[in-house]
Amino acid sequence: MVYTYDKHDIFNAKLSRGAKKDLKRVPLHIKVKLQAWLEAIGHNGLKHVMKIPGYHDEPLQGKRKSQRSIRLSKAYRAIYVIEKNERVKFIEVIEVNKHEY
């Protein structure tokens, strides 16, 4: 089952316009992995899911200090923030180019 990402609320998450646009361009397996992460949040809560090693959930640094990322594959990351009401807001889904390191 793949969600249509045109809704604002998915479990305890919200997608920015940019994130919705990004999801139209990513491969299906990336959408499926993000869906699995969202389902895990809905069933187990964000604090528990943050500890699952497969997602590599981590706080970002520098100009993205208040943001977090999850690894959807070697090439894709989802960037999100935790709002005051404990809702997850996805900022963007980015493709990481290994040549940019």
N, C-alpha and C positions, 0 to 999 in steps of 0.2 A: 504494500500500500504506500503510495507516494502522496504527500500532502500537496495541495495547490497552495502556493506561497502568496496568494493574494489576500489572505486574511491578516489582520494586525496581530491577533493573539493566537498563539499556538502553545498550548499548555501554559507555561509561565514565561513565555517569551514574546518579544515584539520585534518585528523586522523594520529597519529603516528603509526609506525609498531606495537608497543605494544598495542595500543588501538584497532587496527584491530584484533589482536590476541585475546584480551580480549573479543571482541564482538562475537567471534565464540563460546565462552563458556557460555555466559549469557542467561537466559531464554528469550523467545520471547517478553514477556510483558516489559522487560527492554529495548529491542531494539525499541519497539513501543514508549515508553516514550521518549527515546533519539531522535527518529525521530520527535516526536511532538515538542520537544524543538528546534530542528534544523529548522523545518518549521516556528515556531514562530519567530526565528531570521531572517529568510529569508523574512518574511512578515512585521515584526514590528521593527526589529533592535535589536541589543544586549542590548543597554541601557534600552530599554523598557522591554524586557524579563527578565532582571536581577531583576526587581521589582515585578515580579509575585510570590506571596507567595508559591504557590504549588511546585516550584522548589527548594526552600530554597537555592538560589544562595548565596554563601558567600566566602569571601576571606579566605585563609588558613593562618596559622601562623607557626612559627618555621622554620624548614628546607624547608617547602613548601610555604614560604612567598609570592613569586611572582605568586602563583597558586590560582585558584578558584575551587570550587566544586559545583555541583548540585546534588540534591537528586533524584534518579530515583525510589527508594523504600526505605523501612526501612533498607534493606540489601545491596543496591547498590548505589555507588556514581560514578559520572563521574568527573574526574579531568582535568582541562583545564587551558591554559594560553591565554592571549590576546597578540597577536604579534603587532609589531609596526604599521603594515598596517591595524590594527583593525580586523584582521582575528582571529578566534578562532582556537586554536590547541589543540585537545584532547590528553592528555598524556596517560591516562589509565582509565579503568572502573574497579573499585575495589568492592569487596564484604567486607562489614564491619561486623566483628564478634563482637557481643555484649560482648563476654567474654574477648575481648582484652582491654576493657576500664579500 
